[in-house]
């Protein structure tokens, strides 16, 4: 991924039912170079990385956080989910070392990528977010009938799910995720950010722009865990 100079980015203001991007406020674009120089995540521009919205796997107090920005239509994202994620989950998430968060980055402003993001969030209203997340990555079939089939497979209340999908009330939040991914420098999917959960450690966040193999994540996670251990001595 190429580094870009800081610039002005229009913030999306969305139609209450579907996406219309209108520049009403300006956000400062934080470049990858700035991310790699360190700094407190609670400082101006990066505090959204610490936002809690319930989409969290693992121990909430795990020392390292991994965030994925992704699109349910993305083939490389599915490959990462099937090949790399299970190894990260087994070695780091299930052992309490890493907590994992998913953020939406639909590559198109309408269509199946957005529909998949809406479906996962609507499932989340019934406390089945991760069940739908995993179900969608199983086959990436995202038509209207397919989404109903997925909802039935994970035992959702179908009328409640259908009403949520029709109302599209999560659209603004989905595109907020996407705008924040753009701030980080992502222009495609998947994109990942790794950082010490306790931002006071001053370790710089690590941006991984793509579906890299497990060993890349392992190296960076172990480095962050090692630095954290030294800082606590």
N, C-alpha and C positions, 0 to 999 in steps of 0.2 A: 504494500500500500504506500502510495506516495505521501510525503508530508506536505501540508499546505500552510500557507501563511494565514495568520488570523484575518478574518473577514467578517462581514455582517451577514447574518442569516435571517431571513424572514421566518417568523414563527407562524405555524399554521393555525388558522381559526376555522373550525370545521362546521359545516352544515349540521344541524342536530340529527339528521338522518343519514347523510353521506357526505363525504369528503369534498370540501372546497377549500383550496389553500389560498389564503389571503394574507398578505403581509401587514399585520397590524402592530406587532411589537418586534423589537430586534433582540436577537441573542448574540452574544459574542462567541465566535467559533473558537473552541479550545483545540489546539492542534495536538497531534500525537507527540511532537517534540516537547510541548509543555507538560504533557502527562508523564513523560519519561524523566523529567527533571525533578519530580517529587513534589511534595507539598501536602498540606492537610486537606483531606477530601471535604472537610466542612467549609473550606474556603469558597470564595465566589466561583461559580461555574461548574463545580463537580459534585455538589452536595446531593444531586439526584441519584448518584450511585449508592447512597446510603438509605434511600427511600424504602420503607417497609410497606408492602401492599398485599401480604399474605401468600405470594407465590414464591415460597421458599422451601427447599428440600434440605434436610439435614439439621444439625444442631444450630439453633439460632445464634449461639455464642461461639461457634467455630472460629478459629483464629484467622482463617483465610476465606474470602468470598470470591466466588466465580459467577459472573453474569454472562448469559448468552443472549445475543440479539439475533433473532431468527424469523424465518418465514416458513409456514407449513407446506408451501409448494416447492421448497428448495431441495434438490436432490443431494447436494453436498451436505446439507444440514441433516438429512435423514441418514446418510452414511456415517456422519459423526455420532448421531444418536445411537446407531446400531453397533458401531465398532469401537468408538472411543469413550462415550459416556459410561457404558457398563464398567469399564476398568477404572475410570475416575470415581464412580460411585462406590465400587467395592473397596478401593484403596484409601479414599479420602473422605467421602461423604458419609458412608456407613460407619466409619471409625471416628467421626466427630471432628475431623481436621479441617474440612471444607464445607461451607454451606453454598448451595447452588440456587441461583435465581434466574428466571426466564423473562425476557422482555421481547415484546413484539416489534418486528421490523418488516411489515408487509411491503414487498417490492413494488406493488402496484396500488393505486389509490382505490381500486375496487376489484371484485372478483374473488377467486377461491382463497387467496392468501389472507385477505381481510376476513372472509367468511370463517376460515379456520380459527383465526384469532378470536373472533366473536364467539364461536362455539366453545372454545376453551374457557373463556371468561364467563359465559352463561353457565357452563358446567360448574364453574367456581362458585356461583351463587348457591349451588346445592352441595358445596363442599366436595366437589369431584373434579377440581381443576386438573390435578396431575393425572387422574385416571383418563380424562379426555385428551390431555397432552400426549400421553403415551399411546392412546388409541389412534390418534391422528397420525402419529409417526409410524404406525404399523403399516399403513398402506397409502397414505396421502390422497385418498379419494375424498373430495371435498364438495361434491355437488349437494344440492338440497336434500335429496333422498339419502345420500351417503351420510350426511350429518345426522339425520334422524336415526339411521341405522347405528351409527356410533353412539348416539345418546341412549338408544335402547340397550346396546351392549353393555354400557356401564351403569345401567339401571337408573337413569334420570327420570324425573317426573316430566314426561314428554310435553304436555300442555304448557307447563311452566317454562320449559326450555324453548319451545316454539315461540311463545310470547316474547321472551327475551331476545331471540333472534330477530323477530319482526321489528321490535322497537329500536334495535341497534344502539342501545344506550351506552355501550362501552366503546363506541367508535372514537370519541375524543381521547380517551385514555390510551387506546391503541396507538394513535398517531402522536401522542405525547411521547410514548416509548420510542417511536421511530425518529422523532425530532431530536431526542436525546442521543440516540445512536449516531445520528448525523453530526452532532456536536463532537462526538468522540472520533469522528473521521471515517466512520463506516459508510461505504457506498454500495455494499452488497451484503450477502449473507453466506455463512454465519460470521458473526464477529463476537469476540469474547474480551472480557476485562477481568483481570485478577488483581486483588489487592488485599492488604492486611485489613481485617474487619475493624480493628481498633486503629482508626486513622491517625491517632496521636503518635504511632510508631514512625511516621514520616517516610515509610517505604513508598517509592513511586509505584503507581498502578502500572500493570503490564497489559498492553493491548495486543491481542492475537487475532489478526484479521484474516480468518479463514479456517477451514476444517483441517487443521494440522493434526498429525498423529499423536497418540497418547504420550509418547516420549517428550514432546515439546511441552505439554501441560505438566507432565511429571517434573521436568527440570525446573520450571518456573515455580510450581507449587512448593517443591522441596526447598528452593532458594528462599522463598518467603517464609516458610516455616522455620528454616534455619536462622534467618535474620531475626525472626521474632523471638526464638529461643535465646539468642545472644543478648537481645535487648532486655530480657527478663532476668538475666543473671545478676 
